[in-house]
């Protein structure tokens, strides 16, 4: 692995520049995170929906973010009849486990098997192979919206998969323990190798993106939960496959390098940081731009936690119902309060 991570002077300089941006933001964000729990919860909800939608669409699914959100709201009463629905709910459950428990999750073969099982939990078609290494040859295939496919590269043969995964996990855990390599570089290398091995019959791409979140958060890059890394990858899908192919064309040769993949990975993280900065700046501006009445309505919803429109109208008798409805719609659109239900069942929430 170390040989693949040997870079020219120019590439090394680019890498160091990107890592400097990432680590500088990490330090600044830790201060912000301590004082804005309410807004960060909202950002995480939005990012979670985007991550689920993007990661499943990269593999050929077609559900929009709005359709994903609607499905997750009704998942307890909805029968998951389509493969897309099954993939969305499986990804959601796996991602939530990572977001809530990343500090306690070890990087072991057993746990990766468990995560794969959760990812494919709702898919009956995958029942025979979930949580188990592949027993048939597979390959990385790009799925496009028009239904076409393109083979990206061949992957590790089944009889070599277990040993290559074991070697990879030993290497990664040693690097983290010895701290002799930058943690983001270790993460980028792990993802490349994981995709090259493609250890499972199905679900490898989605699992690689879940593992990206896990490894970054374990190393203190917790800001990645507030804006979707998967969404950045989806937008650059052609580049994503191109840089993987760039390394893979020399798989098992001394000339196999991952410089283009690493630069792409870091660039995606820098893009993520810029988006998070913009989202946070917009929120701060919105808070300042609320007029006195809107601030009072927001405070009322916060105090009550869950209210109906009639309760808001009753509490603010000096203002017309129409004016208050516009205020509430504005607060919902800007993500300051949450709307659930329809018509008479509509409720407005403020969650700490």
TIKE-399844 format. One line per 10 residues: their letters; for each residue y, z, x of C-alpha. Coordinates in pm, 1 decimal, always signed. Each point is the difference from the previous one (the first is absolute). Last residue first. Example, Ala and Ser with C-alpha at 12.3 -4.5 7.8 and 13.67 -1.06 7.14 Angstrom:
SA) -106.0,+714.0,+1367.0 | -344.0,+66.0,-137.0
***
This chain:
XXXXXXXXXX) +2084.7,+2054.5,-3339.0 | -63.5,-218.5,-305.1 | +264.4,-101.5,-252.1 | -142.0,-154.5,-312.9 | +117.6,-202.9,-299.1 | -228.8,-34.4,-300.3 | -66.2,-289.4,-237.9 | -255.6,+70.1,-273.1 | +228.6,-110.2,-278.8 | +35.5,-343.7,+162.3
XXXXXXXXXX) -225.1,-26.5,+308.6 | -138.1,+243.0,+255.2 | +131.9,+99.2,+340.6 | +344.5,-22.3,+161.5 | +65.8,+154.4,+340.9 | +333.4,+130.6,+126.5 | +208.1,-84.9,+306.8 | -178.3,-331.5,+53.6 | +314.7,-212.1,-25.9 | -122.6,-173.2,-313.8
XXXXXXXXXX) -83.9,+334.5,-161.4 | +343.5,+148.6,+70.6 | +166.1,-315.4,-134.9 | -210.8,+5.6,-315.7 | +93.5,+366.4,-50.7 | +371.5,-73.7,+34.0 | -25.0,-297.2,-235.5 | -182.5,+214.3,-256.9 | +270.1,+265.6,+40.1 | +275.0,-250.4,-79.3
XXXXXXXXXX) -187.9,-124.5,-306.6 | -64.0,+351.3,-127.0 | +371.3,+73.4,+13.4 | +138.0,+282.5,+213.2 | +137.2,+338.0,-105.6 | -338.4,+96.8,-141.9 | -158.0,+17.2,+345.7 | -298.2,+233.8,-48.0 | -97.5,-154.9,-333.5 | +14.8,-351.9,+146.4
XXXXXXXXXX) -220.8,+110.2,+291.8 | -248.3,+161.1,-237.2 | -9.7,-312.7,-214.8 | -76.8,-212.0,+306.9 | -313.7,+200.7,+70.6 | -38.9,+248.6,+285.1 | -227.6,+104.2,+288.3 | +104.0,+210.5,+302.7 | +247.7,+199.4,-214.9 | +220.2,+95.6,+296.8
XXXXXXXXXX) -30.5,-338.5,+170.6 | +67.8,-181.1,-326.7 | +315.8,+208.1,-46.0 | +114.0,-54.7,+360.2 | -40.9,-376.0,-37.5 | +203.5,+10.0,-320.7 | +268.3,+204.5,+177.9 | +9.0,-242.0,+293.6 | +31.5,-288.8,-244.2 | +293.9,+171.7,-170.6
XXXXXXXXXX) +178.4,+66.6,+331.5 | -33.9,-356.6,+123.2 | -288.2,-96.8,+227.3 | +123.6,-194.2,+303.8 | -75.4,+271.2,+257.6 | -365.3,+21.6,-100.8 | -15.9,-377.7,-5.5 | +137.0,-19.9,+355.5 | -264.3,+241.3,+129.2 | -269.1,-201.5,-176.9
XXXXXXXXXX) +125.5,-324.7,+150.9 | +3.2,+152.9,+349.3 | -357.1,+122.2,-47.6 | -121.2,-341.4,-111.6 | +181.1,-173.7,+285.3 | -139.0,+239.1,+262.8 | -348.2,-42.9,-146.2 | +34.5,-376.3,+14.6 | +112.9,+7.5,+362.4 | -292.8,+228.1,+88.5
XXXXXXXXXX) -252.2,-232.4,-165.2 | +140.5,-293.7,+196.2 | -42.8,+204.1,+319.9 | -360.9,+71.7,-101.0 | -62.0,-369.9,-65.2 | +143.5,-82.9,+342.7 | -237.6,+250.9,+157.0 | -304.0,-163.0,-159.3 | +118.7,-351.3,+90.1 | +62.0,+97.0,+362.6
XXXXXXXXXX) -342.8,+165.2,+13.6 | -171.5,-306.0,-150.2 | +173.0,-235.2,+242.9 | -101.2,+216.6,+296.9 | -361.4,+37.2,-109.6 | -169.9,-178.0,+287.3 | -347.5,-153.1,+36.1 | -6.1,-182.9,+337.2 | -289.9,+206.5,+133.2 | -211.7,-144.2,-279.6
XXXXXXXXXX) -172.9,+186.8,-283.0 | +242.0,-149.1,-257.7 | +217.6,-275.0,+148.0 | +102.9,-164.4,-329.2 | +28.8,+351.6,-144.9 | +326.4,+82.9,+172.1 | +200.7,-290.4,-139.0 | -199.6,+11.4,-324.5 | +133.8,+348.0,-73.1 | +349.4,-124.7,+82.1
XXXXXXXXXX) -31.9,-289.4,-246.7 | -152.3,+209.9,-278.8 | +292.0,+240.8,-9.9 | +253.8,-279.2,+55.3 | -130.5,-174.1,-316.3 | +10.1,+328.0,-192.1 | +355.7,+85.7,+92.4 | +112.2,+110.2,-346.7 | -338.3,+164.3,-54.7 | +29.9,+190.2,+329.5
XXXXXXXXXX) +340.0,+142.1,-100.3 | -145.3,+105.0,-336.4 | -292.7,+169.6,+173.6 | +242.3,+210.2,+205.1 | +144.7,+128.3,-327.4 | +294.1,+238.5,+16.0 | -8.1,+378.2,-34.3 | -346.2,+66.9,+144.0 | +96.4,-151.6,+335.4 | +249.6,+285.9,+52.1
XXXXXXXXXX) -296.1,+213.7,+105.0 | -3.5,-142.3,+350.5 | -125.3,+329.9,+141.5 | -320.0,-113.3,+171.6 | -221.7,+74.4,-300.1 | +241.6,-204.0,-212.8 | -44.6,-306.4,+219.8 | -377.6,+34.9,+8.5 | -39.8,+45.2,-375.4 | +239.1,-279.8,-96.7
XXXXXXXXXX) -174.5,-245.5,+232.9 | -338.2,+119.9,-130.1 | +106.2,-98.0,-352.1 | +102.2,-340.8,+132.8 | -335.4,-47.0,+174.0 | -179.5,+105.8,-319.0 | +170.2,-274.6,-199.6 | -94.1,-262.1,+257.8 | -356.9,+126.0,+35.3 | -77.3,+17.9,-373.9
XXXXXXXXXX) -322.5,-201.0,+12.6 | -324.9,-16.1,+198.1 | +121.1,+275.8,+225.4 | +54.8,+16.5,+377.3 | +260.3,-274.9,+36.9 | -36.7,+23.4,+379.1 | +317.3,-199.2,+59.1 | +180.4,+178.6,-282.5 | -86.6,+337.8,+150.3 | +97.1,-121.3,+346.7
XXXXXXXXXX) +345.6,-111.9,-114.1 | +54.0,+316.5,-204.2 | -100.4,+223.5,+292.1 | +230.8,-181.9,+241.8 | +299.1,+40.6,-232.9 | -77.2,+369.7,-45.1 | -29.6,+60.0,+374.7 | +329.2,-181.3,+52.6 | +164.5,+217.2,-265.4 | -138.0,+309.2,+173.2
XXXXXXXXXX) +150.4,-94.6,+341.1 | -271.0,+24.9,+264.7 | -121.9,+279.8,+226.8 | +9.8,+262.1,-274.1 | -332.3,+136.1,+129.4 | -119.6,+94.3,-348.1 | +147.1,-305.9,-173.8 | -141.3,-232.5,+263.1 | -339.7,+170.5,-7.6 | -11.2,-27.4,-379.5
XXXXXXXXXX) +76.1,-371.8,+16.9 | -258.2,-79.2,+269.5 | -278.8,+200.5,-164.6 | +80.6,-160.0,-336.4 | -14.6,-349.7,+148.6 | -327.6,+62.6,+183.5 | -159.2,+130.8,-320.6 | +127.6,-300.1,-195.3 | -143.5,-236.3,+261.8 | -337.1,+182.4,-9.3
XXXXXXXXXX) -23.3,-9.6,-379.8 | +102.9,-367.3,-25.6 | -232.1,-151.2,+260.6 | -296.9,-72.6,-230.4 | +236.8,-124.2,-273.4 | +169.6,-269.4,+213.2 | +361.0,+63.7,+91.8 | +247.7,-235.2,-168.6 | +73.4,-368.9,-26.2 | +358.8,-106.4,-42.9
XXXXXXXXXX) +266.0,-115.0,-246.0 | -206.9,-191.9,-254.6 | +233.8,-149.8,-258.8 | -18.5,+45.5,-374.6 | +156.3,-177.0,-298.0 | +59.0,+168.8,-334.7 | +360.8,-112.3,-43.8 | +120.1,+350.5,+87.5 | -161.2,-14.2,+348.7 | -299.4,+185.2,+139.4
XXXXXXXXXX) -32.2,+22.1,+379.3 | -360.2,+48.8,+113.7 | -114.5,+229.1,+279.4 | -370.4,-50.7,+53.6 | -326.9,+156.5,-103.6 | -352.9,+24.7,+137.0 | -233.8,+204.4,-216.8 | -110.1,+363.0,+35.7 | +348.3,+146.0,-23.7 | +68.6,+365.1,+76.3
XXXXXXXXXX) -43.0,+239.7,-288.1 | +252.6,+191.5,-214.3 | -21.3,-262.3,-271.7 | -295.3,-237.1,+43.5 | -214.5,+22.1,-312.0 | +280.1,+99.1,-240.3 | +226.2,-293.7,+86.2 | -49.8,-193.8,-324.8 | +40.0,+322.2,-195.8 | +357.0,+30.9,+125.6
XXXXXXXXXX) +155.8,+332.2,-96.6 | -67.5,+186.4,+324.8 | +86.6,-288.8,+231.5 | +289.9,+177.0,+173.8 | -169.8,+338.3,-44.2 | -311.8,-124.9,+180.6 | +209.7,-150.7,+277.7 | +175.5,+333.9,+41.5 | -334.5,+176.4,+25.7 | -126.8,-244.9,+262.8
XXXXXXXXXX) +323.4,+52.5,+195.6 | -65.4,+373.7,-23.2 | -350.1,-28.5,+142.9 | +111.8,-230.2,+282.6 | +257.3,+256.6,+106.5 | +379.0,+18.4,+18.3 | +40.6,+344.8,-146.5 | +196.8,+61.4,-323.4 | +171.9,+338.9,-8.4 | +357.3,-111.0,+69.9
XXXXXXXXXX) -36.2,-306.6,-224.4 | -81.8,+207.3,-309.8 | +250.5,-89.2,-275.1 | +98.5,-348.4,+114.3 | -356.6,-85.8,+105.2 | -157.1,+115.6,-325.2 | +268.2,-185.5,-195.8 | -75.4,-320.5,+191.5 | -372.4,+16.6,-81.0 | +65.2,+58.7,-370.5
XXXXXXXXXX) +257.7,-279.7,-20.5 | -221.3,-245.0,+188.0 | -287.8,+67.0,-238.4 | +228.8,-36.5,-301.2 | +130.8,-335.5,+120.6 | -341.1,-134.5,+103.8 | -156.8,+83.6,-335.6 | +288.2,-161.0,-188.0 | -31.7,-315.1,+210.5 | -377.3,-8.0,-51.2
XXXXXXXXXX) +51.2,-7.7,-375.4 | -136.8,+233.2,-268.4 | +154.3,+329.3,+104.5 | -13.4,+177.5,-334.0 | +341.5,+146.2,-70.4 | +46.0,+351.0,-137.5 | +40.0,+193.0,+324.2 | +153.8,-303.0,+173.0 | +294.4,-20.5,-238.6 | +282.7,+76.2,+244.3
XXXXXXXXXX) -191.5,-167.1,+283.9 | -31.5,-323.3,-197.9 | +371.2,-12.2,-83.8 | +96.6,+51.7,+363.5 | -238.8,-273.6,+116.6 | +134.3,-238.4,-265.4 | +355.1,+72.8,+115.5 | -101.0,-55.9,+363.1 | -148.9,-336.1,-95.0 | -375.6,-51.4,-35.7
XXXXXXXXXX) -127.2,-317.4,+173.4 | -277.6,+111.6,+236.0 | -82.4,-225.8,+297.4 | -51.3,+237.5,+292.8 | +371.9,+18.2,+79.7 | +47.2,+70.1,-371.8 | -202.6,+323.2,+29.4 | +215.8,+130.8,+284.2 | +322.7,-107.8,-168.4 | -63.5,+161.6,-337.9
XXXXXXXXXX) -130.2,+326.4,+143.1 | +279.4,+25.8,+255.0 | +270.6,-86.6,-252.6 | -123.2,+265.0,-243.5 | -16.7,+260.0,+277.3 | +344.3,-96.4,+130.7 | +158.7,+56.4,-342.2 | -163.3,+340.2,-37.8 | +89.6,+91.7,+358.1 | +365.0,-89.4,-52.8
XXXXXXXXXX) +14.0,+217.2,-310.6 | -151.4,+293.0,+183.6 | +244.4,-58.4,+283.8 | +288.5,+26.6,-246.0 | -104.3,+345.1,-113.2 | -93.9,+132.3,+345.9 | +337.0,-78.3,+158.4 | +86.7,+273.1,+249.2 | -290.7,+28.1,+244.8 | -73.2,-371.7,+5.2
XXXXXXXXXX) +345.1,-85.0,+133.7 | -57.1,+204.7,+316.9 | -343.7,-154.2,+61.6 | +157.9,-340.9,-56.0 | +219.4,+23.0,+308.6 | -294.4,+65.9,+232.1 | -214.3,-275.7,-151.4 | +294.9,-240.1,+15.3 | +27.3,+45.7,+376.2 | -376.6,-38.3,+32.6
XXXXXXXXXX) -7.6,-333.1,-182.8 | +304.6,-146.2,+176.6 | -135.6,+103.7,+342.4 | -341.1,-144.8,-86.2 | +164.3,-334.4,-79.2 | +186.9,-9.8,+333.5 | -310.4,+106.8,+191.8 | -202.3,-280.0,-159.5 | +260.9,-262.5,+78.7 | +13.4,+116.4,+362.4
XXXXXXXXXX) -380.3,-11.6,+25.8 | -2.4,-354.4,-139.8 | +244.5,-113.3,+269.0 | -185.0,+177.8,+280.9 | -334.4,-149.6,-100.1 | -240.8,+220.9,-190.6 | -337.1,+166.4,+58.7 | -130.2,+137.4,-329.3 | -309.9,-217.8,-11.9 | -108.0,+149.8,+333.1
XX) +26.0,+351.2,-144.5 | -247.4,-91.7,-276.0
***
